[in-house]
């Protein structure tokens, strides 16, 4: 965008960037929904996700992942987070090694 004037070429570039960003966001949402479904059905365990979090859930809140698990609602998820010293707004990527290990220990069978 040269000199404050937006050219048709600049708008085209911005439109393309926006389109790619939306496409990427939709892909992440789809992958995250698939993983949540797998967690809910028991096809994938939370300890597996904690050990090697896929890119699609690194920005997901830990509480959102907990509530999709069978027999865990928002109240129980809140208690688990408190017990592990994890803030309600904490994302999976933001967990410390200690928090990750403590949470994984609670869900080991």
N, CA, C and O atoms as CSV, one atom per row, in Angstrom:
chain,resi,resn,atom,element,x,y,z
A,1,UNK,N,N,0.845,-1.163,0.000
A,1,UNK,CA,C,0.000,0.000,0.000
A,1,UNK,C,C,0.891,1.226,0.000
A,1,UNK,O,O,1.323,1.701,1.050
A,2,UNK,N,N,1.144,1.705,-1.135
A,2,UNK,CA,C,2.102,2.792,-1.297
A,2,UNK,C,C,1.444,4.152,-1.124
A,2,UNK,O,O,0.412,4.439,-1.731
A,3,UNK,N,N,2.057,4.989,-0.287
A,3,UNK,CA,C,1.636,6.373,-0.129
A,3,UNK,C,C,0.216,6.548,0.391
A,3,UNK,O,O,-0.409,7.572,0.115
A,4,UNK,N,N,-0.304,5.590,1.126
A,4,UNK,CA,C,-1.636,5.745,1.686
A,4,UNK,C,C,-2.753,5.370,0.729
A,4,UNK,O,O,-3.901,5.225,1.150
A,5,UNK,N,N,-2.439,5.208,-0.556
A,5,UNK,CA,C,-3.477,4.810,-1.509
A,5,UNK,C,C,-3.442,3.306,-1.695
A,5,UNK,O,O,-2.386,2.705,-1.893
A,6,UNK,N,N,-4.593,2.732,-1.628
A,6,UNK,CA,C,-4.703,1.290,-1.813
A,6,UNK,C,C,-5.013,1.012,-3.276
A,6,UNK,O,O,-5.983,1.525,-3.833
A,7,UNK,N,N,-4.181,0.201,-3.874
A,7,UNK,CA,C,-4.388,-0.130,-5.284
A,7,UNK,C,C,-5.199,-1.412,-5.397
A,7,UNK,O,O,-5.393,-2.133,-4.418
A,8,UNK,N,N,-5.663,-1.676,-6.596
A,8,UNK,CA,C,-6.416,-2.907,-6.846
A,8,UNK,C,C,-5.537,-4.123,-6.564
A,8,UNK,O,O,-6.019,-5.148,-6.084
A,9,UNK,N,N,-4.253,-4.002,-6.863
A,9,UNK,CA,C,-3.313,-5.109,-6.610
A,9,UNK,C,C,-3.192,-5.371,-5.108
A,9,UNK,O,O,-3.171,-6.523,-4.675
A,10,UNK,N,N,-3.111,-4.288,-4.309
A,10,UNK,CA,C,-3.029,-4.424,-2.856
A,10,UNK,C,C,-4.277,-5.097,-2.301
A,10,UNK,O,O,-4.187,-5.969,-1.437
A,11,UNK,N,N,-5.442,-4.690,-2.799
A,11,UNK,CA,C,-6.694,-5.302,-2.341
A,11,UNK,C,C,-6.735,-6.780,-2.706
A,11,UNK,O,O,-7.235,-7.598,-1.934
A,12,UNK,N,N,-6.214,-7.122,-3.870
A,12,UNK,CA,C,-6.168,-8.523,-4.302
A,12,UNK,C,C,-5.273,-9.350,-3.405
A,12,UNK,O,O,-5.606,-10.484,-3.061
A,13,UNK,N,N,-4.122,-8.778,-3.021
A,13,UNK,CA,C,-3.193,-9.474,-2.132
A,13,UNK,C,C,-3.840,-9.666,-0.766
A,13,UNK,O,O,-3.769,-10.751,-0.190
A,14,UNK,N,N,-4.472,-8.613,-0.247
A,14,UNK,CA,C,-5.129,-8.701,1.052
A,14,UNK,C,C,-6.268,-9.718,1.017
A,14,UNK,O,O,-6.449,-10.479,1.967
A,15,UNK,N,N,-7.025,-9.734,-0.057
A,15,UNK,CA,C,-8.117,-10.688,-0.199
A,15,UNK,C,C,-7.580,-12.122,-0.186
A,15,UNK,O,O,-8.165,-13.008,0.437
A,16,UNK,N,N,-6.470,-12.336,-0.875
A,16,UNK,CA,C,-5.858,-13.673,-0.932
A,16,UNK,C,C,-5.342,-14.086,0.452
A,16,UNK,O,O,-5.520,-15.233,0.862
A,17,UNK,N,N,-4.709,-13.159,1.169
A,17,UNK,CA,C,-4.228,-13.460,2.521
A,17,UNK,C,C,-5.393,-13.807,3.442
A,17,UNK,O,O,-5.312,-14.748,4.231
A,18,UNK,N,N,-6.464,-13.049,3.337
A,18,UNK,CA,C,-7.652,-13.298,4.155
A,18,UNK,C,C,-8.256,-14.660,3.824
A,18,UNK,O,O,-8.658,-15.395,4.726
A,19,UNK,N,N,-8.322,-15.000,2.547
A,19,UNK,CA,C,-8.863,-16.277,2.113
A,19,UNK,C,C,-8.038,-17.438,2.664
A,19,UNK,O,O,-8.584,-18.431,3.145
A,20,UNK,N,N,-6.707,-17.297,2.585
A,20,UNK,CA,C,-5.828,-18.355,3.118
A,20,UNK,C,C,-5.963,-18.499,4.622
A,20,UNK,O,O,-5.970,-19.613,5.146
A,21,UNK,N,N,-6.072,-17.361,5.328
A,21,UNK,CA,C,-6.225,-17.400,6.783
A,21,UNK,C,C,-7.540,-18.079,7.172
A,21,UNK,O,O,-7.574,-18.877,8.109
A,22,UNK,N,N,-8.617,-17.766,6.458
A,22,UNK,CA,C,-9.905,-18.402,6.733
A,22,UNK,C,C,-9.856,-19.897,6.441
A,22,UNK,O,O,-10.418,-20.702,7.184
A,23,UNK,N,N,-9.188,-20.254,5.370
A,23,UNK,CA,C,-9.056,-21.664,5.001
A,23,UNK,C,C,-8.287,-22.430,6.090
A,23,UNK,O,O,-8.672,-23.531,6.483
A,24,UNK,N,N,-7.201,-21.826,6.562
A,24,UNK,CA,C,-6.403,-22.455,7.610
A,24,UNK,C,C,-7.206,-22.560,8.910
A,24,UNK,O,O,-7.156,-23.589,9.584
A,25,UNK,N,N,-7.936,-21.516,9.260
A,25,UNK,CA,C,-8.747,-21.525,10.479
A,25,UNK,C,C,-9.826,-22.607,10.398
A,25,UNK,O,O,-10.083,-23.300,11.382
A,26,UNK,N,N,-10.456,-22.754,9.235
A,26,UNK,CA,C,-11.474,-23.792,9.061
A,26,UNK,C,C,-10.876,-25.182,9.186
A,26,UNK,O,O,-11.501,-26.080,9.750
A,27,UNK,N,N,-9.678,-25.365,8.668
A,27,UNK,CA,C,-9.005,-26.660,8.768
A,27,UNK,C,C,-8.697,-26.990,10.233
A,27,UNK,O,O,-8.917,-28.117,10.678
A,28,UNK,N,N,-8.194,-26.013,10.972
A,28,UNK,CA,C,-7.879,-26.220,12.388
A,28,UNK,C,C,-9.152,-26.559,13.161
A,28,UNK,O,O,-9.147,-27.462,13.998
A,29,UNK,N,N,-10.251,-25.834,12.883
A,29,UNK,CA,C,-11.514,-26.107,13.562
A,29,UNK,C,C,-12.017,-27.522,13.271
A,29,UNK,O,O,-12.511,-28.205,14.168
A,30,UNK,N,N,-11.890,-27.956,12.025
A,30,UNK,CA,C,-12.329,-29.310,11.660
A,30,UNK,C,C,-11.491,-30.373,12.353
A,30,UNK,O,O,-12.029,-31.349,12.875
A,31,UNK,N,N,-10.180,-30.186,12.360
A,31,UNK,CA,C,-9.293,-31.148,13.015
A,31,UNK,C,C,-9.542,-31.186,14.518
A,31,UNK,O,O,-9.534,-32.254,15.131
A,32,UNK,N,N,-9.765,-30.007,15.110
A,32,UNK,CA,C,-10.027,-29.929,16.545
A,32,UNK,C,C,-11.348,-30.630,16.879
A,32,UNK,O,O,-11.436,-31.339,17.882
A,33,UNK,N,N,-12.362,-30.437,16.054
A,33,UNK,CA,C,-13.658,-31.095,16.282
A,33,UNK,C,C,-13.513,-32.609,16.182
A,33,UNK,O,O,-14.110,-33.343,16.969
A,34,UNK,N,N,-12.732,-33.074,15.229
A,34,UNK,CA,C,-12.507,-34.514,15.067
A,34,UNK,C,C,-11.800,-35.085,16.303
A,34,UNK,O,O,-12.162,-36.152,16.798
A,35,UNK,N,N,-10.794,-34.362,16.790
A,35,UNK,CA,C,-10.061,-34.817,17.969
A,35,UNK,C,C,-10.965,-34.831,19.207
A,35,UNK,O,O,-10.896,-35.758,20.013
A,36,UNK,N,N,-11.805,-33.814,19.357
A,36,UNK,CA,C,-12.726,-33.771,20.490
A,36,UNK,C,C,-13.695,-34.950,20.430
A,36,UNK,O,O,-14.023,-35.547,21.455
A,37,UNK,N,N,-14.144,-35.274,19.235
A,37,UNK,CA,C,-15.045,-36.422,19.069
A,37,UNK,C,C,-14.327,-37.713,19.461
A,37,UNK,O,O,-14.903,-38.576,20.124
A,38,UNK,N,N,-13.069,-37.836,19.047
A,38,UNK,CA,C,-12.275,-39.018,19.402
A,38,UNK,C,C,-12.033,-39.102,20.909
A,38,UNK,O,O,-12.032,-40.194,21.478
A,39,UNK,N,N,-11.829,-37.960,21.550
A,39,UNK,CA,C,-11.673,-37.941,23.010
A,39,UNK,C,C,-12.973,-38.373,23.688
A,39,UNK,O,O,-12.955,-39.147,24.645
A,40,UNK,N,N,-14.091,-37.873,23.190
A,40,UNK,CA,C,-15.392,-38.181,23.779
A,40,UNK,C,C,-15.740,-39.661,23.657
A,40,UNK,O,O,-16.369,-40.229,24.550
A,41,UNK,N,N,-15.332,-40.286,22.553
A,41,UNK,CA,C,-15.656,-41.705,22.347
A,41,UNK,C,C,-14.614,-42.635,22.942
A,41,UNK,O,O,-14.820,-43.847,22.987
A,42,UNK,N,N,-13.501,-42.084,23.399
A,42,UNK,CA,C,-12.446,-42.903,23.987
A,42,UNK,C,C,-11.473,-43.469,22.970
A,42,UNK,O,O,-10.602,-44.268,23.315
A,43,UNK,N,N,-11.616,-43.063,21.739
A,43,UNK,CA,C,-10.707,-43.532,20.680
A,43,UNK,C,C,-9.289,-43.010,20.917
A,43,UNK,O,O,-8.303,-43.668,20.584
A,44,UNK,N,N,-9.212,-41.815,21.498
A,44,UNK,CA,C,-7.935,-41.196,21.848
A,44,UNK,C,C,-8.000,-40.823,23.325
A,44,UNK,O,O,-9.030,-40.349,23.803
A,45,UNK,N,N,-6.914,-41.033,24.039
A,45,UNK,CA,C,-6.873,-40.681,25.451
A,45,UNK,C,C,-6.277,-39.302,25.678
A,45,UNK,O,O,-5.460,-38.825,24.890
A,46,UNK,N,N,-6.692,-38.676,26.753
A,46,UNK,CA,C,-6.177,-37.341,27.073
A,46,UNK,C,C,-4.671,-37.377,27.311
A,46,UNK,O,O,-3.963,-36.436,26.952
A,47,UNK,N,N,-4.178,-38.462,27.917
A,47,UNK,CA,C,-2.732,-38.552,28.178
A,47,UNK,C,C,-1.939,-38.546,26.874
A,47,UNK,O,O,-0.837,-38.000,26.821
A,48,UNK,N,N,-2.493,-39.152,25.822
A,48,UNK,CA,C,-1.828,-39.136,24.509
A,48,UNK,C,C,-1.759,-37.717,23.955
A,48,UNK,O,O,-0.735,-37.289,23.422
A,49,UNK,N,N,-2.872,-37.000,24.094
A,49,UNK,CA,C,-2.937,-35.626,23.589
A,49,UNK,C,C,-1.989,-34.732,24.386
A,49,UNK,O,O,-1.331,-33.857,23.823
A,50,UNK,N,N,-1.923,-34.957,25.699
A,50,UNK,CA,C,-1.023,-34.151,26.530
A,50,UNK,C,C,0.443,-34.432,26.195
A,50,UNK,O,O,1.273,-33.522,26.200
A,51,UNK,N,N,0.753,-35.693,25.906
A,51,UNK,CA,C,2.144,-36.066,25.614
A,51,UNK,C,C,2.612,-35.497,24.278
A,51,UNK,O,O,3.725,-34.984,24.165
A,52,UNK,N,N,1.757,-35.593,23.280
A,52,UNK,CA,C,2.104,-35.103,21.939
A,52,UNK,C,C,0.927,-34.338,21.357
A,52,UNK,O,O,0.196,-34.873,20.523
A,53,UNK,N,N,0.729,-33.094,21.781
A,53,UNK,CA,C,-0.446,-32.359,21.305
A,53,UNK,C,C,-0.350,-32.017,19.813
A,53,UNK,O,O,0.626,-31.410,19.374
A,54,UNK,N,N,-1.361,-32.409,19.044
A,54,UNK,CA,C,-1.383,-32.023,17.634
A,54,UNK,C,C,-1.479,-30.503,17.501
A,54,UNK,O,O,-1.952,-29.828,18.415
A,55,UNK,N,N,-1.039,-29.978,16.391
A,55,UNK,CA,C,-1.045,-28.530,16.176
A,55,UNK,C,C,-2.436,-27.930,16.326
A,55,UNK,O,O,-2.573,-26.789,16.768
A,56,UNK,N,N,-3.456,-28.678,15.967
A,56,UNK,CA,C,-4.819,-28.137,15.994
A,56,UNK,C,C,-5.328,-27.861,17.404
A,56,UNK,O,O,-6.252,-27.064,17.566
A,57,UNK,N,N,-4.759,-28.492,18.428
A,57,UNK,CA,C,-5.255,-28.262,19.791
A,57,UNK,C,C,-4.291,-27.492,20.668
A,57,UNK,O,O,-4.578,-27.269,21.844
A,58,UNK,N,N,-3.182,-27.089,20.143
A,58,UNK,CA,C,-2.226,-26.336,20.968
A,58,UNK,C,C,-2.815,-25.025,21.465
A,58,UNK,O,O,-2.450,-24.547,22.539
A,59,UNK,N,N,-3.726,-24.439,20.688
A,59,UNK,CA,C,-4.332,-23.172,21.087
A,59,UNK,C,C,-5.681,-23.366,21.766
A,59,UNK,O,O,-6.348,-22.390,22.106
A,60,UNK,N,N,-6.086,-24.611,21.965
A,60,UNK,CA,C,-7.362,-24.895,22.635
A,60,UNK,C,C,-7.187,-24.776,24.145
A,60,UNK,O,O,-6.133,-25.111,24.685
A,61,UNK,N,N,-8.223,-24.299,24.815
A,61,UNK,CA,C,-8.175,-24.221,26.268
A,61,UNK,C,C,-8.273,-25.629,26.851
A,61,UNK,O,O,-9.019,-26.470,26.349
A,62,UNK,N,N,-7.525,-25.866,27.895
A,62,UNK,CA,C,-7.506,-27.173,28.552
A,62,UNK,C,C,-8.912,-27.524,29.035
A,62,UNK,O,O,-9.340,-28.673,28.926
A,63,UNK,N,N,-9.623,-26.546,29.564
A,63,UNK,CA,C,-10.973,-26.792,30.069
A,63,UNK,C,C,-11.907,-27.283,28.963
A,63,UNK,O,O,-12.776,-28.117,29.213
A,64,UNK,N,N,-11.733,-26.772,27.746
A,64,UNK,CA,C,-12.560,-27.212,26.614
A,64,UNK,C,C,-12.311,-28.679,26.284
A,64,UNK,O,O,-13.228,-29.397,25.886
A,65,UNK,N,N,-11.081,-29.116,26.449
A,65,UNK,CA,C,-10.763,-30.522,26.184
A,65,UNK,C,C,-11.298,-31.421,27.299
A,65,UNK,O,O,-11.745,-32.538,27.039
A,66,UNK,N,N,-11.251,-30.936,28.525
A,66,UNK,CA,C,-11.724,-31.751,29.648
A,66,UNK,C,C,-13.226,-32.007,29.576
A,66,UNK,O,O,-13.678,-33.118,29.855
A,67,UNK,N,N,-14.001,-30.993,29.206
A,67,UNK,CA,C,-15.454,-31.151,29.228
A,67,UNK,C,C,-15.979,-32.095,28.145
A,67,UNK,O,O,-17.127,-32.533,28.226
A,68,UNK,N,N,-15.178,-32.415,27.148
A,68,UNK,CA,C,-15.649,-33.376,26.143
A,68,UNK,C,C,-15.447,-34.816,26.609
A,68,UNK,O,O,-15.989,-35.747,26.013
A,69,UNK,N,N,-14.673,-34.994,27.664
A,69,UNK,CA,C,-14.437,-36.345,28.182
A,69,UNK,C,C,-15.692,-36.866,28.871
A,69,UNK,O,O,-16.436,-36.095,29.479
A,70,UNK,N,N,-15.929,-38.172,28.778
A,70,UNK,CA,C,-17.098,-38.749,29.441
A,70,UNK,C,C,-17.056,-38.504,30.953
A,70,UNK,O,O,-16.003,-38.607,31.581
A,71,UNK,N,N,-18.205,-38.182,31.518
A,71,UNK,CA,C,-18.394,-37.987,32.954
A,71,UNK,C,C,-17.678,-36.760,33.521
A,71,UNK,O,O,-17.491,-36.653,34.733
A,72,UNK,N,N,-17.278,-35.835,32.644
A,72,UNK,CA,C,-16.645,-34.604,33.132
A,72,UNK,C,C,-17.400,-33.418,32.562
A,72,UNK,O,O,-17.421,-33.191,31.352
A,73,UNK,N,N,-18.018,-32.670,33.459
A,73,UNK,CA,C,-18.717,-31.451,33.076
A,73,UNK,C,C,-17.873,-30.247,33.440
A,73,UNK,O,O,-16.701,-30.375,33.796
A,74,UNK,N,N,-18.473,-29.093,33.348
A,74,UNK,CA,C,-17.708,-27.871,33.603
A,74,UNK,C,C,-17.274,-27.754,35.069
A,74,UNK,O,O,-16.184,-27.254,35.348
A,75,UNK,N,N,-18.108,-28.205,36.001
A,75,UNK,CA,C,-17.754,-28.110,37.425
A,75,UNK,C,C,-16.574,-29.036,37.743
A,75,UNK,O,O,-15.606,-28.628,38.385
A,76,UNK,N,N,-16.673,-30.273,37.288
A,76,UNK,CA,C,-15.598,-31.230,37.545
A,76,UNK,C,C,-14.310,-30.787,36.845
A,76,UNK,O,O,-13.221,-30.927,37.401
A,77,UNK,N,N,-14.433,-30.258,35.636
A,77,UNK,CA,C,-13.258,-29.758,34.913
A,77,UNK,C,C,-12.602,-28.625,35.691
A,77,UNK,O,O,-11.376,-28.561,35.788
A,78,UNK,N,N,-13.416,-27.734,36.244
A,78,UNK,CA,C,-12.881,-26.636,37.052
A,78,UNK,C,C,-12.136,-27.134,38.272
A,78,UNK,O,O,-11.092,-26.591,38.634
A,79,UNK,N,N,-12.671,-28.168,38.911
A,79,UNK,CA,C,-12.006,-28.747,40.088
A,79,UNK,C,C,-10.676,-29.384,39.707
A,79,UNK,O,O,-9.685,-29.259,40.428
A,80,UNK,N,N,-10.665,-30.067,38.570
A,80,UNK,CA,C,-9.427,-30.707,38.097
A,80,UNK,C,C,-8.368,-29.640,37.813
A,80,UNK,O,O,-7.207,-29.786,38.197
A,81,UNK,N,N,-8.780,-28.571,37.141
A,81,UNK,CA,C,-7.839,-27.491,36.823
A,81,UNK,C,C,-7.286,-26.858,38.096
A,81,UNK,O,O,-6.089,-26.587,38.190
A,82,UNK,N,N,-8.158,-26.625,39.073
A,82,UNK,CA,C,-7.725,-26.038,40.349
A,82,UNK,C,C,-6.737,-26.968,41.045
A,82,UNK,O,O,-5.703,-26.528,41.547
A,83,UNK,N,N,-7.062,-28.240,41.068
A,83,UNK,CA,C,-6.184,-29.227,41.717
A,83,UNK,C,C,-4.791,-29.250,41.084
A,83,UNK,O,O,-3.791,-29.456,41.772
A,84,UNK,N,N,-4.738,-29.036,39.779
A,84,UNK,CA,C,-3.450,-29.063,39.075
A,84,UNK,C,C,-2.793,-27.688,38.992
A,84,UNK,O,O,-1.698,-27.558,38.445
A,85,UNK,N,N,-3.444,-26.672,39.523
A,85,UNK,CA,C,-2.884,-25.326,39.489
A,85,UNK,C,C,-2.884,-24.723,38.095
A,85,UNK,O,O,-1.947,-24.022,37.712
A,86,UNK,N,N,-3.943,-25.000,37.335
A,86,UNK,CA,C,-4.049,-24.523,35.957
A,86,UNK,C,C,-5.173,-23.499,35.878
A,86,UNK,O,O,-6.286,-23.756,36.335
A,87,UNK,N,N,-4.884,-22.351,35.305
A,87,UNK,CA,C,-5.896,-21.308,35.135
A,87,UNK,C,C,-6.945,-21.779,34.130
A,87,UNK,O,O,-6.644,-22.547,33.217
A,88,UNK,N,N,-8.172,-21.312,34.308
A,88,UNK,CA,C,-9.281,-21.706,33.443
A,88,UNK,C,C,-9.039,-21.320,31.983
A,88,UNK,O,O,-9.525,-21.996,31.076
A,89,UNK,N,N,-8.305,-20.259,31.753
A,89,UNK,CA,C,-8.067,-19.774,30.393
A,89,UNK,C,C,-6.791,-20.339,29.759
A,89,UNK,O,O,-6.443,-19.974,28.636
A,90,UNK,N,N,-6.104,-21.213,30.463
A,90,UNK,CA,C,-4.817,-21.749,29.985
A,90,UNK,C,C,-5.025,-22.625,28.747
A,90,UNK,O,O,-5.940,-23.447,28.698
A,91,UNK,N,N,-4.159,-22.432,27.751
A,91,UNK,CA,C,-4.213,-23.274,26.554
A,91,UNK,C,C,-3.291,-24.471,26.736
A,91,UNK,O,O,-2.440,-24.489,27.625
A,92,UNK,N,N,-3.473,-25.455,25.892
A,92,UNK,CA,C,-2.667,-26.662,25.975
A,92,UNK,C,C,-1.178,-26.344,25.779
A,92,UNK,O,O,-0.323,-26.912,26.457
A,93,UNK,N,N,-0.885,-25.451,24.865
A,93,UNK,CA,C,0.511,-25.084,24.608
A,93,UNK,C,C,1.115,-24.294,25.763
A,93,UNK,O,O,2.334,-24.260,25.925
A,94,UNK,N,N,0.261,-23.659,26.569
A,94,UNK,CA,C,0.744,-22.831,27.668
A,94,UNK,C,C,0.998,-23.585,28.960
A,94,UNK,O,O,1.427,-22.987,29.947
A,95,UNK,N,N,0.740,-24.888,28.975
A,95,UNK,CA,C,0.959,-25.670,30.189
A,95,UNK,C,C,2.444,-25.841,30.476
A,95,UNK,O,O,3.245,-26.031,29.561
A,96,UNK,N,N,2.800,-25.774,31.744
A,96,UNK,CA,C,4.172,-26.075,32.137
A,96,UNK,C,C,4.334,-27.596,32.165
A,96,UNK,O,O,3.345,-28.328,32.132
A,97,UNK,N,N,5.560,-28.062,32.224
A,97,UNK,CA,C,5.801,-29.501,32.299
A,97,UNK,C,C,5.167,-30.099,33.548
A,97,UNK,O,O,4.624,-31.202,33.501
A,98,UNK,N,N,5.233,-29.380,34.662
A,98,UNK,CA,C,4.644,-29.856,35.905
A,98,UNK,C,C,3.131,-29.983,35.773
A,98,UNK,O,O,2.556,-30.998,36.166
A,99,UNK,N,N,2.481,-28.954,35.221
A,99,UNK,CA,C,1.031,-28.981,35.044
A,99,UNK,C,C,0.610,-30.113,34.111
A,99,UNK,O,O,-0.366,-30.819,34.367
A,100,UNK,N,N,1.360,-30.272,33.031
A,100,UNK,CA,C,1.071,-31.332,32.051
A,100,UNK,C,C,1.190,-32.706,32.709
A,100,UNK,O,O,0.338,-33.570,32.502
A,101,UNK,N,N,2.248,-32.908,33.503
A,101,UNK,CA,C,2.471,-34.195,34.166
A,101,UNK,C,C,1.393,-34.464,35.209
A,101,UNK,O,O,0.899,-35.587,35.321
A,102,UNK,N,N,1.030,-33.443,35.968
A,102,UNK,CA,C,0.007,-33.603,37.011
A,102,UNK,C,C,-1.346,-33.963,36.399
A,102,UNK,O,O,-2.060,-34.833,36.897
A,103,UNK,N,N,-1.675,-33.281,35.319
A,103,UNK,CA,C,-2.937,-33.561,34.627
A,103,UNK,C,C,-2.935,-34.963,34.023
A,103,UNK,O,O,-3.930,-35.683,34.102
A,104,UNK,N,N,-1.827,-35.336,33.430
A,104,UNK,CA,C,-1.715,-36.671,32.840
A,104,UNK,C,C,-1.836,-37.753,33.920
A,104,UNK,O,O,-2.464,-38.786,33.690
A,105,UNK,N,N,-1.245,-37.526,35.085
A,105,UNK,CA,C,-1.324,-38.493,36.179
A,105,UNK,C,C,-2.760,-38.724,36.643
A,105,UNK,O,O,-3.115,-39.836,37.033
A,106,UNK,N,N,-3.575,-37.691,36.604
A,106,UNK,CA,C,-4.972,-37.839,37.011
A,106,UNK,C,C,-5.765,-38.735,36.050
A,106,UNK,O,O,-6.749,-39.361,36.444
A,107,UNK,N,N,-5.331,-38.787,34.799
A,107,UNK,CA,C,-6.092,-39.522,33.789
A,107,UNK,C,C,-5.442,-40.846,33.373
A,107,UNK,O,O,-5.930,-41.518,32.465
A,108,UNK,N,N,-4.361,-41.214,34.025
A,108,UNK,CA,C,-3.750,-42.528,33.745
A,108,UNK,C,C,-4.607,-43.594,34.373
A,108,UNK,O,O,-5.134,-43.412,35.471
A,109,UNK,N,N,-4.750,-44.708,33.682
A,109,UNK,CA,C,-5.609,-45.792,34.199
A,109,UNK,C,C,-4.805,-46.875,34.818
A,109,UNK,O,O,-5.363,-47.860,35.301
